[in-house]
Amino acid sequence: MKIAFKKIASSPKAFSIESEGLELSGTLVRVEPQTFKLDGRLSGDLELVCDRSGEAFVKHFDESLVLYISDGLWDTQSQSGLDSLDVIEFFDGFIDVEYILQSEIESIKMDYHIKGE
């Protein structure tokens, strides 16, 4: 699901997308001419592998997610209030919400997981 930067104004634009049992839903809003804020919620169940036993298990998620999105190269000098790890740059005129969800899923899978914790 791609959303054009030019279609996002200062009033929030709602979105919702699902993949692998997780849903990312929330709003996108323009906070500066080239910077947008994703205020969302990541919820659902995801199958993970226990790093101790190697067994698959399902973990439930219900977490808030706040990211900033830049239309083009993000200038770290002028954005002192934001952590650069919370900024995603897109260069084709669109915000790819599916890419953001897949990135979050891969980040979760790469983390250390113990069954039952």
N, C-alpha and C positions, 0 to 999 in steps of 0.2 A: 504494500500500500504506500503510494507516494503522494505527498501533499505539496503543492506548489507554494513556494515562499510568498509569492505575491497574493495568495488567497488568505494569508494569515494577517489579521489586523490586531489592534489593541484589545479587541473583544475575543475571549477564548473560543477556539475551534475544537470541538470534541472529536475523539477518535477511539477506536477499539479494535484490537487485532489479537488473534490467538494462534499459538503454535506449540506443539509438543505438550499440550495440557496446561500451558500457562497463558494467561490473558494479560495484555498490557492495554489499559484504558486510561483515559485522562483528557487533558486539554493542552493545546498549543497556543501560545500567545506571543505577540511581538513585544519585546521589552526595549529594543533599540532598533535603529534602521536595519542593521545587519545581524542582530542577535534575537533569538527566540528562546522561550522557556517551555520545556515539557514538564508538566506537573501531572504525574501519573501514579497508577497503582498496578503492581505486578502481583497477580493472584492465580492460584490454581495448584495443581499437583504435577511434580516432575520426577521422572524416574532417574535415580542416581546410582552410583556404585560405591559401596562402602570401601574406604581405603584400607581398613583393617582386615576385613574378611573376604572382600572381593564379591560379596553378594549384592544383587540389585535390590533396591528398596525405593519406595515412593515417599517423597517429602512434600509437605504442604507449605505453600508460600502465600503470604499476604503482607506485602511491604510497599511502602511509598517509594517513589522514584522521582527525583528532580534532576533534570539535565538541562544544559544550555546548548543551543544549536546555533552555529554560525553559518551564514550564507557566504561562503568563501573562506578565505584565510582569516583565522581569528587572531587579532592583535593583542598579545598578552600585555603589552605596555600600557594600553589604555583601559584595560579591564582588570584593575587591581583587586576588585572585590570578589572575583571568581577564581576557583581552583581550576587550573587547566585540565585536570583529569575529569572534570564534570562538563567539558565542552566537546561537542562533536562537530566536525566541519563537513559540510556537503558543498560540492562544487558544480552541480548540474542544475541548480534552480529548484530542486525538490528536496523535501525531507522524506527519507525512506524509513518509515516507521517499522516496517518488517525487518530491515537491517538492524535497527536499534534493539528490537526484541530478540533477534537471533544472537546479537552480541551479548546481551544480558544472560541469555540461556547458556551460551558457551562460557561466559565468565563464572556462572554458578557451577557448571560441570567441572571446571578446572580447579575449583576450590577443594579443600580437604573435607570429606564427609565421613561421618561415623554413623552407622545404622543405630537407631534408637536414641540419638541425641538431637 
